[in-house]
């Protein structure tokens, strides 16, 4: 998961492809990132992982991001991305 902290790293896309082959196993790892304080890492999880895995397991985290984002999450536009993903889930 740490390779997804910055998608500018050359190996990041390959790692995403590998992670997506284990969708059920990465759900708790993504939830840990979303519960943390690294807003850039959250951004990449939303953009490259959760968008590819629109699992309902993320609904509560996405609702929180959409409705009660922190200042840092707003700065990274996580609220807007969460709203986009929630539209797909509904």
N, C-alpha and C positions, 0 to 999 in steps of 0.2 A: 504493500500500500504506500510505503514511503516514496516510491518512484513516481507516484501520481501527485505528489506535492507540487511539482512544477512540470507542466507538460512541455516545457521548452527543452527539457533534458532529452538527448537523442534517443534513449532507450524507452522513454515514457510510453509512446504509442504501442510498442511491442508488449510492454507490461500490461497495458489496458486490455489488449487483445487476449492475453493469457488470463487475466483476472476475470474477464467476461465469460470464460469457459467454465468458471466455478461460481455461478450466480448465487446459489444458496449459501455458500461458504463465505462470500464477501459481504453479505448483508450486515452481520454484526460489526465487521471492520469499518464499513461505511458509517454505520450508526455512531461508532466511537469518534470518527472524524467530525461528524456533524455535531456531536456533543462537546467538542473541544473548542479551542480559541483561535485556531489557524484558519482565518477566513479565506485565504487564497486556496488552501487545501480543500476547504468546503466547496469553493467555486469549481475546482476541477472535478471533484466527486460528482457534483450536480451535472456539470456539462458533459463529462465523458463516461461516467458510470451509471448514475441514476437515470439519465435520459435514455440510456440503452437498456435499462432494467426498470421500467416503470412499475415496480412492485408496490402493492398496497402496504407493505411493511414499513415504508418510508412516509406514509401519509401524515402521521402526527408530527414528524420532524419538518416536513414540508409546510404544513399548516402553521407551525410556529415560525418558520422562516418568513412565510408570506405575511403573517399577521402581526408578529412581534419581533422583527429583526433588530439586532443590536446596531449601533451606529456603524461599526465596522462591516457588518453584513450588508447594511444599506449601501455603504461606500462601494462594495464589491458587487452590488446589484443582485445579491442572493435572493432577496425577496421577489424580484421580477422573474428570475429563473424558476424559483419554487412555484410561482403562480402558473407559469407555462407548463410545468410538469404536472401540476394538479389538474389542469384542464384535460390532459391526456388520461389521467386516472379516472376522471369522472365521466 
